[in-house]
Amino acid sequence: TLAASNGALQRSDEQRTRFGTVEVRVGDYLLDNTHPIRGDTGAASPRISRVTLPLTDEELPIRLALWRATDRTFKQASEALTRVKTNVASKIREEDPAPDFSREEPQTHSGDQAAYTLDTAQWEARLRRISAPFADDPLVFRSDVSLSVASHNRYYTTSEGTQIATGEVSCRLFIQAMTKAEDGMELPLYASYFARSPEGLPDEKELIADVREMMALLGRLRRAPLVDPFSGPAVLSGRAAGVFFHEIFGHRVEGHRQRNVNDAQTFAKSVNASVLPPFLSVGFDPTLRKRGDTELMGYYQYDDEGVRARRVTVVDKGILKTFLLDRAPVRTMVQSNGHGRAEPGFAPVSRQSNLIVESSRTVSDEALMTMLRDEARKQGKAFGLFFDNIEGGF
């Protein structure tokens, strides 16, 4: 991890960690210790143990750490199953209950180990030069440029017979800066870049140009008039459209949310119903490494439950067809479609991969702006709004 601000290096460090995550299920595929306990939202027992492992490859201490974690998690899971059975017996029978765990074909895969090489001194100097222009504007109050390069090697095995070894390198370069309007409102901007090798990131000249463009936009934002809350026609484009679909639509079609009665369950009863205009289709494809010249973060070969990655068409011509599924079935959808994902040390749940929105109806930029103006006039509005950039998902 490297970071620089206003031409000065702030951080340059490297670390290596190794840990194991143990998940234990007790019971059977139909009913196990992970079954929700109705009427008690705080009763969920942890079924995951995360333990630090030695950095050396000596077998005995690694074996001992994993055995202790497995023993502890098994005992917790056994106690949880007793509570589950008591809860099921004392409550009214669930309507159309789904199994707690899906049966999947065991997978075996051994990929190459991931490793990266980085000329640290060269990148330290590069980040200093990229961050230096921000110092020219005293009204940019916070700014920094950071680079993180990581290699992850993962080994996954289950008592069902799955054995998977995968490795990947990821590189993130992040530029952020903040100014303030006269009334004190903070106005932040950021730009992020992703690649699977340091060489895949934009060159220094392009990044410095992006910094200067960000500074110019911050200046325009600082001088821009305050806009009152507005209800009227709008166009979402570029990153704004991507963030909108990810946050407003993508999270709503994650299968685990349909099982949680405390979640919104926006589309729980909308399968085979129209949820989008008929010219739009939405798919999630973790098998795509690139889209055009852009490397994609949502690529993986196997999900975090050992299920092979696959493309899933969630919306076909406006009609909702399915949800993103992990190994926790949803009513009639009893098989995973390779979207069980987890932060390290947490239980997998269904999450998005590469979100692809496709349209059978397109118009030129000029025609789109004409449509926006026409709609504004139709609604009696003085203007419409065009969103190209966005601060983030919040």
C-alpha positions as CSV (number, residue, x, y, z in Angstrom):
1,T,0.0,0.0,0.0
2,L,1.4,3.4,-1.1
3,A,-0.1,6.8,-0.6
4,A,0.9,10.4,-1.4
5,S,-0.6,13.8,-0.8
6,N,0.4,17.2,-2.3
7,G,3.6,15.8,-3.7
8,A,4.8,14.1,-0.4
9,L,4.8,10.4,0.4
10,Q,2.5,9.5,3.3
11,R,2.7,5.7,3.4
12,S,4.7,2.9,2.0
13,D,4.2,-0.5,3.6
14,E,3.8,-4.2,2.8
15,Q,2.2,-6.9,4.9
16,R,1.5,-10.6,4.6
17,T,-1.3,-12.5,6.5
18,R,-2.6,-16.0,6.5
19,F,-5.8,-17.2,8.2
20,G,-8.3,-20.0,8.0
21,T,-12.1,-19.8,8.0
22,V,-14.1,-22.8,9.2
23,E,-17.8,-23.2,8.6
24,V,-19.7,-26.1,10.2
25,R,-23.3,-27.2,9.5
26,V,-25.0,-29.7,11.8
27,G,-28.2,-31.4,10.8
28,D,-29.1,-32.2,7.2
29,Y,-29.7,-30.4,3.9
30,L,-33.3,-29.8,4.7
31,L,-32.9,-28.5,8.3
32,D,-29.6,-27.4,9.9
33,N,-28.2,-25.1,12.5
34,T,-28.4,-22.1,10.1
35,H,-32.2,-22.2,9.9
36,P,-33.7,-18.8,11.0
37,I,-35.2,-18.8,14.4
38,R,-38.6,-17.1,14.1
39,G,-39.5,-14.5,16.6
40,D,-35.9,-13.9,17.8
41,T,-33.8,-11.9,15.4
42,G,-30.8,-11.9,17.9
43,A,-30.7,-15.7,18.2
44,A,-28.5,-16.4,15.2
45,S,-25.5,-18.4,16.4
46,P,-22.1,-17.8,14.6
47,R,-21.4,-20.7,12.3
48,I,-18.0,-19.3,11.1
49,S,-14.7,-19.3,12.9
50,R,-11.7,-17.3,11.7
51,V,-8.3,-18.1,13.0
52,T,-4.8,-16.8,12.4
53,L,-2.5,-19.3,10.8
54,P,1.3,-19.5,10.8
55,L,3.1,-17.9,7.9
56,T,5.3,-20.9,7.6
57,D,4.2,-24.0,5.8
58,E,4.8,-26.4,8.7
59,E,1.8,-28.8,8.8
60,L,1.4,-29.4,12.5
61,P,0.7,-25.9,13.8
62,I,-1.7,-25.3,10.9
63,R,-3.5,-28.6,11.5
64,L,-3.8,-27.8,15.2
65,A,-5.2,-24.3,14.6
66,L,-7.8,-25.6,12.1
67,W,-8.7,-28.5,14.4
68,R,-9.4,-26.2,17.4
69,A,-11.5,-23.9,15.2
70,T,-13.5,-26.9,13.8
71,D,-14.1,-28.3,17.3
72,R,-15.3,-25.0,18.7
73,T,-17.5,-24.3,15.7
74,F,-19.0,-27.8,15.8
75,K,-20.0,-27.4,19.4
76,Q,-21.6,-24.0,18.7
77,A,-23.4,-25.4,15.7
78,S,-24.7,-28.4,17.7
79,E,-26.2,-26.1,20.3
80,A,-27.7,-23.9,17.6
81,L,-29.4,-26.9,16.0
82,T,-31.1,-27.8,19.3
83,R,-32.5,-24.2,19.5
84,V,-33.6,-24.4,15.8
85,K,-35.5,-27.7,16.4
86,T,-37.2,-26.3,19.5
87,N,-38.3,-23.2,17.5
88,V,-39.6,-25.2,14.6
89,A,-41.6,-27.5,16.9
90,S,-43.2,-24.6,18.8
91,K,-44.2,-22.4,15.8
92,I,-46.9,-22.7,13.2
93,R,-45.6,-24.7,10.2
94,E,-43.8,-22.5,7.7
95,E,-45.6,-22.0,4.4
96,D,-43.6,-23.6,1.5
97,P,-40.3,-23.9,3.5
98,A,-37.1,-24.1,1.5
99,P,-34.2,-26.4,2.4
100,D,-31.4,-24.8,4.4
101,F,-28.6,-26.1,2.1
102,S,-28.5,-27.1,-1.6
103,R,-26.9,-30.2,-3.0
104,E,-24.2,-29.3,-5.5
105,E,-21.7,-31.3,-7.6
106,P,-18.3,-31.4,-5.9
107,Q,-15.6,-29.4,-7.8
108,T,-11.9,-30.0,-8.1
109,H,-9.6,-27.3,-9.4
110,S,-6.0,-26.4,-8.9
111,G,-5.0,-23.0,-10.4
112,D,-1.6,-21.2,-10.4
113,Q,-0.4,-19.4,-7.3
114,A,-0.7,-15.6,-7.5
115,A,2.2,-13.3,-6.9
116,Y,3.0,-9.7,-7.9
117,T,6.2,-7.7,-8.5
118,L,6.2,-4.0,-7.9
119,D,9.0,-1.4,-8.3
120,T,8.2,0.3,-5.1
121,A,10.7,3.2,-5.4
122,Q,9.4,4.0,-8.9
123,W,5.7,4.0,-7.8
124,E,6.5,6.1,-4.7
125,A,8.0,8.8,-7.0
126,R,5.1,8.4,-9.5
127,L,2.4,8.9,-6.7
128,R,4.3,12.0,-5.5
129,R,4.2,13.5,-9.0
130,I,0.5,12.5,-9.6
131,S,-0.5,14.1,-6.2
132,A,1.6,17.3,-6.6
133,P,-0.8,19.4,-8.7
134,F,-3.4,19.5,-5.8
135,A,-0.9,21.6,-3.9
136,D,-1.5,24.4,-6.4
137,D,-5.0,25.1,-5.2
138,P,-5.3,26.2,-1.6
139,L,-9.0,25.6,-1.7
140,V,-8.6,21.9,-2.1
141,F,-8.5,21.0,1.6
142,R,-7.9,17.3,1.5
143,S,-6.4,15.2,-1.3
144,D,-4.4,12.0,-1.8
145,V,-3.5,9.4,-4.3
146,S,-3.1,5.8,-3.2
147,L,-2.2,2.5,-4.7
148,S,-2.9,-0.9,-3.2
149,V,-1.5,-4.1,-4.8
150,A,-2.5,-7.5,-3.4
151,S,-2.1,-11.1,-4.2
152,H,-4.7,-13.5,-2.7
153,N,-4.2,-17.3,-2.7
154,R,-7.1,-19.3,-1.5
155,Y,-7.6,-23.0,-0.7
156,Y,-11.1,-24.3,-0.2
157,T,-12.1,-27.8,0.8
158,T,-15.3,-29.4,2.1
159,S,-16.4,-32.7,3.5
160,E,-18.6,-33.1,0.3
161,G,-15.4,-33.6,-1.7
162,T,-14.7,-30.1,-3.2
163,Q,-11.1,-29.1,-3.4
164,I,-10.2,-25.8,-5.0
165,A,-7.0,-23.7,-5.1
166,T,-7.2,-20.3,-6.8
167,G,-5.0,-17.2,-6.9
168,E,-5.5,-13.6,-8.1
169,V,-3.8,-10.3,-8.2
170,S,-5.7,-7.0,-7.8
171,C,-4.5,-3.4,-8.2
172,R,-6.5,-0.4,-7.1
173,L,-5.4,3.2,-7.7
174,F,-7.5,5.8,-5.9
175,I,-7.6,9.6,-6.3
176,Q,-9.7,11.7,-4.0
177,A,-10.0,15.4,-3.2
178,M,-12.4,17.7,-1.3
179,T,-13.2,21.4,-1.4
180,K,-15.9,23.5,0.3
181,A,-18.6,25.8,-1.0
182,E,-18.9,29.3,0.6
183,D,-21.7,28.0,2.8
184,G,-19.4,25.3,4.2
185,M,-20.8,22.4,2.3
186,E,-18.1,19.8,1.7
187,L,-17.8,18.8,-2.0
188,P,-15.8,15.6,-2.5
189,L,-14.7,13.9,-5.7
190,Y,-12.9,10.6,-6.4
191,A,-11.7,8.5,-9.2
192,S,-10.7,4.8,-9.0
193,Y,-8.9,2.5,-11.4
194,F,-8.7,-1.3,-11.3
195,A,-6.3,-3.7,-13.0
196,R,-4.9,-7.2,-12.5
197,S,-1.3,-6.0,-12.7
198,P,0.4,-2.7,-12.1
199,E,1.1,-2.4,-15.8
200,G,-2.6,-2.5,-16.5
201,L,-3.2,0.8,-14.7
202,P,-3.3,4.1,-16.7
203,D,0.1,5.8,-17.4
204,E,1.3,8.7,-15.3
205,K,0.5,11.4,-17.9
206,E,-3.1,10.2,-18.1
207,L,-3.5,10.2,-14.3
208,I,-2.0,13.7,-13.9
209,A,-4.5,14.9,-16.6
210,D,-7.3,13.3,-14.5
211,V,-6.1,15.1,-11.4
212,R,-6.1,18.5,-13.2
213,E,-9.6,17.7,-14.6
214,M,-10.8,16.9,-11.0
215,M,-9.3,20.2,-9.7
216,A,-11.2,22.1,-12.5
217,L,-14.5,20.3,-11.6
218,L,-14.0,21.1,-7.9
219,G,-13.6,24.7,-8.8
220,R,-16.8,24.7,-10.8
221,L,-18.7,22.9,-8.0
222,R,-17.4,25.5,-5.5
223,R,-18.9,28.3,-7.6
224,A,-22.1,26.4,-8.6
225,P,-25.4,27.7,-7.3
226,L,-27.3,25.7,-4.7
227,V,-30.1,23.7,-6.2
228,D,-33.3,23.2,-4.3
229,P,-34.9,19.7,-4.1
230,F,-36.3,19.0,-7.5
231,S,-38.9,16.6,-8.9
232,G,-38.7,16.3,-12.7
233,P,-37.1,14.5,-15.6
234,A,-33.6,13.2,-15.4
235,V,-31.0,11.2,-17.3
236,L,-28.5,8.9,-15.6
237,S,-25.4,8.2,-17.6
238,G,-21.9,6.9,-17.1
239,R,-20.8,6.0,-13.5
240,A,-24.1,7.4,-12.1
241,A,-26.1,4.9,-14.1
242,G,-23.8,2.0,-13.0
243,V,-24.0,3.0,-9.3
244,F,-27.8,3.4,-9.6
245,F,-28.3,-0.1,-11.0
246,H,-25.9,-1.7,-8.5
247,E,-27.4,-0.1,-5.4
248,I,-31.1,0.3,-6.3
249,F,-31.6,-2.8,-8.4
250,G,-28.7,-5.2,-8.0
251,H,-28.9,-5.6,-4.2
252,R,-32.7,-6.2,-4.5
253,V,-32.2,-9.4,-6.5
254,E,-29.8,-11.1,-4.2
255,G,-31.4,-14.3,-3.1
256,H,-30.6,-14.2,0.6
257,R,-32.7,-11.1,1.0
258,Q,-35.8,-13.0,-0.1
259,R,-35.3,-15.4,2.8
260,N,-35.0,-12.6,5.4
261,V,-38.4,-11.4,6.7
262,N,-36.7,-8.3,8.1
263,D,-35.4,-7.3,4.6
264,A,-37.4,-5.3,2.1
265,Q,-38.0,-8.4,-0.2
266,T,-38.8,-5.9,-3.0
267,F,-39.1,-8.6,-5.7
268,A,-39.9,-11.6,-3.6
269,K,-43.3,-12.1,-5.4
270,S,-42.3,-10.6,-8.8
271,V,-40.8,-13.7,-10.5
272,N,-42.1,-13.9,-14.1
273,A,-43.6,-10.4,-13.7
274,S,-42.5,-7.2,-15.4
275,V,-40.0,-5.2,-13.3
276,L,-38.2,-3.1,-16.0
277,P,-39.1,-1.7,-19.5
278,P,-39.2,-4.5,-22.1
279,F,-36.2,-3.1,-23.9
280,L,-33.9,-3.8,-20.9
281,S,-32.3,-7.1,-19.9
282,V,-30.0,-7.5,-16.9
283,G,-27.4,-10.3,-16.4
284,F,-24.6,-11.0,-13.9
285,D,-21.5,-12.6,-15.3
286,P,-18.5,-13.6,-13.1
287,T,-16.9,-15.3,-16.0
288,L,-16.0,-12.0,-17.8
289,R,-12.5,-10.8,-17.1
290,K,-12.8,-7.8,-19.4
291,R,-15.5,-5.7,-21.1
292,G,-13.9,-4.1,-24.1
293,D,-10.6,-2.7,-22.7
294,T,-11.8,-2.5,-19.1
295,E,-10.7,-5.1,-16.6
296,L,-13.6,-6.2,-14.4
297,M,-13.5,-6.6,-10.6
298,G,-16.4,-9.1,-10.5
299,Y,-14.5,-11.9,-12.2
300,Y,-14.0,-15.2,-10.4
301,Q,-13.9,-18.9,-11.4
302,Y,-15.6,-20.4,-8.3
303,D,-17.7,-18.6,-5.7
304,D,-16.9,-18.7,-2.0
305,E,-19.0,-21.9,-1.5
306,G,-17.0,-23.9,-4.2
307,V,-19.7,-23.5,-6.9
308,R,-18.5,-22.9,-10.5
309,A,-19.1,-19.3,-11.7
310,R,-21.7,-18.9,-14.4
311,R,-23.7,-16.1,-16.2
312,V,-27.2,-15.6,-14.8
313,T,-29.9,-13.7,-16.7
314,V,-31.9,-12.1,-13.9
315,V,-34.2,-10.0,-16.1
316,D,-35.0,-11.0,-19.7
317,K,-36.8,-8.3,-21.8
318,G,-38.1,-6.6,-18.6
319,I,-39.3,-9.9,-17.0
320,L,-37.7,-11.0,-13.7
321,K,-36.6,-14.6,-14.2
322,T,-34.6,-15.5,-11.1
323,F,-32.4,-14.3,-8.3
324,L,-28.7,-14.4,-7.5
325,L,-28.4,-17.6,-5.5
326,D,-25.9,-19.0,-3.0
327,R,-26.4,-22.5,-1.5
328,A,-29.3,-21.3,0.7
329,P,-32.3,-22.1,-1.6
330,V,-35.2,-19.7,-2.2
331,R,-38.6,-21.5,-2.4
332,T,-38.6,-23.3,-5.7
333,M,-35.0,-22.2,-6.6
334,V,-33.1,-25.0,-5.0
335,Q,-29.7,-24.8,-6.7
336,S,-26.9,-22.2,-6.4
337,N,-26.0,-20.3,-9.5
338,G,-22.5,-19.5,-8.3
339,H,-23.1,-16.2,-6.5
340,G,-22.3,-17.2,-2.9
341,R,-19.7,-14.7,-1.8
342,A,-18.1,-13.6,1.5
343,E,-15.8,-11.1,3.1
344,P,-12.9,-13.0,4.7
345,G,-14.1,-14.5,8.0
346,F,-17.8,-14.1,7.3
347,A,-20.5,-16.5,6.1
348,P,-21.2,-16.5,2.3
349,V,-24.4,-14.9,1.1
350,S,-25.7,-14.2,-2.4
351,R,-24.0,-11.2,-3.8
352,Q,-23.5,-9.5,-7.2
353,S,-20.8,-10.3,-9.7
354,N,-20.3,-8.2,-12.9
355,L,-23.6,-6.5,-13.5
356,I,-24.4,-6.2,-17.3
357,V,-27.4,-4.1,-18.4
358,E,-28.3,-4.5,-22.1
359,S,-30.8,-2.5,-24.1
360,S,-32.5,-3.4,-27.4
361,R,-33.5,0.3,-27.8
362,T,-30.8,2.9,-28.1
363,V,-30.7,6.6,-29.2
364,S,-27.8,9.0,-29.8
365,D,-26.6,11.4,-27.1
366,E,-28.1,14.3,-29.1
367,A,-31.5,12.5,-29.4
368,L,-31.4,11.7,-25.6
369,M,-30.9,15.3,-24.7
370,T,-33.7,16.4,-27.0
371,M,-36.0,13.8,-25.3
372,L,-35.0,15.2,-21.9
373,R,-35.8,18.8,-23.0
374,D,-39.1,17.7,-24.5
375,E,-40.1,15.9,-21.3
376,A,-39.1,19.0,-19.2
377,R,-41.4,21.2,-21.3
378,K,-44.2,18.5,-21.2
379,Q,-44.0,18.6,-17.4
380,G,-43.8,22.4,-17.3
381,K,-40.3,22.4,-15.8
382,A,-37.7,25.0,-16.5
383,F,-35.0,22.3,-16.8
384,G,-34.2,18.6,-16.5
385,L,-31.2,17.0,-14.9
386,F,-28.3,15.1,-16.4
387,F,-26.2,12.9,-14.1
388,D,-22.8,11.7,-15.3
389,N,-20.8,11.4,-12.1
390,I,-21.8,10.5,-8.6
391,E,-20.1,10.6,-5.2
392,G,-20.8,7.0,-4.4
393,G,-23.4,4.4,-3.4
394,F,-24.7,6.3,-0.4
